[in-house]
Amino acid sequence: MLCIIDDENYELCKYASIGEVKETGNLVLENALNDAKGFAKRIFIATNTKCKATVHLYEKFGFKLFESDEKFGFDRVNLLYEKYLN
């Protein structure tokens, strides 16, 4: 799910996958990014350094660290990633 920040910028809301299907996170992120290409210029994802698998996933999909004090309402967030789509 993408949450609107403004007309060109969106946040990819938190999601998680568990169970036997290990590629679920890849599929969800890939589909979200493909859908967003039609209307978003930039996507943000907030996370924490303790979430090593998600950090790896975001970096694998080309997200880069973004310096900001914004925590998107979560105290545990200490990393913010961004990806330009266009």
C-alpha positions as CSV (number, residue, x, y, z in Angstrom):
1,M,0.0,0.0,0.0
2,L,1.3,3.4,-0.9
3,C,0.5,6.4,1.3
4,I,0.4,9.9,-0.2
5,I,3.0,12.4,1.0
6,D,2.3,14.9,-1.8
7,D,1.5,14.8,-5.5
8,E,4.8,13.1,-6.5
9,N,6.1,11.4,-3.3
10,Y,4.7,8.3,-1.6
11,E,5.6,6.1,1.3
12,L,5.5,2.4,0.9
13,C,3.6,1.3,4.1
14,K,4.9,-1.4,6.3
15,Y,4.4,-5.0,5.2
16,A,5.7,-8.3,6.3
17,S,5.7,-11.8,5.0
18,I,6.1,-15.0,6.9
19,G,5.8,-18.7,6.1
20,E,7.2,-21.0,3.5
21,V,7.1,-18.6,0.5
22,K,10.4,-16.9,0.8
23,E,10.0,-14.7,-2.3
24,T,6.8,-13.0,-1.1
25,G,8.6,-9.8,0.0
26,N,10.3,-9.6,-3.4
27,L,7.0,-10.0,-5.3
28,V,5.1,-7.5,-3.1
29,L,7.8,-4.9,-3.5
30,E,8.2,-5.4,-7.2
31,N,4.5,-5.1,-7.8
32,A,4.1,-2.0,-5.7
33,L,7.0,-0.3,-7.5
34,N,5.6,-1.3,-10.9
35,D,2.2,0.1,-10.0
36,A,3.7,3.3,-8.6
37,K,5.6,4.1,-11.8
38,G,2.3,5.3,-13.3
39,F,1.9,8.2,-10.8
40,A,4.8,8.5,-8.3
41,K,8.1,10.2,-8.8
42,R,9.7,9.0,-5.6
43,I,9.0,6.3,-3.0
44,F,10.1,6.4,0.6
45,I,10.4,3.4,3.0
46,A,11.0,3.7,6.7
47,T,12.6,0.9,8.6
48,N,15.1,0.0,11.4
49,T,18.7,-1.4,11.2
50,K,17.5,-4.4,13.2
51,C,15.4,-5.5,10.2
52,K,18.4,-6.8,8.3
53,A,16.4,-8.8,5.7
54,T,14.3,-5.7,4.8
55,V,17.3,-3.5,4.6
56,H,18.9,-6.0,2.2
57,L,15.6,-6.2,0.2
58,Y,15.3,-2.4,-0.2
59,E,18.9,-2.0,-1.2
60,K,18.5,-4.9,-3.7
61,F,15.7,-3.0,-5.3
62,G,17.8,0.2,-5.7
63,F,16.6,2.2,-2.6
64,K,19.2,4.6,-1.3
65,L,19.5,6.0,2.3
66,F,17.8,9.4,2.7
67,E,19.0,11.7,5.5
68,S,16.0,13.0,7.4
69,D,14.6,13.5,10.9
70,E,11.2,12.2,9.7
71,K,10.2,9.0,11.3
72,F,6.7,8.6,9.8
73,G,5.2,8.4,13.2
74,F,7.2,5.4,14.4
75,D,9.8,5.8,17.2
76,R,11.6,2.7,16.2
77,V,12.4,4.0,12.7
78,N,16.1,4.9,12.3
79,L,16.5,4.4,8.6
80,L,14.7,6.1,5.7
81,Y,15.2,5.0,2.2
82,E,14.2,6.6,-1.1
83,K,13.9,5.5,-4.7
84,Y,13.3,7.7,-7.7
85,L,11.0,6.0,-10.3
86,N,11.1,8.3,-13.3
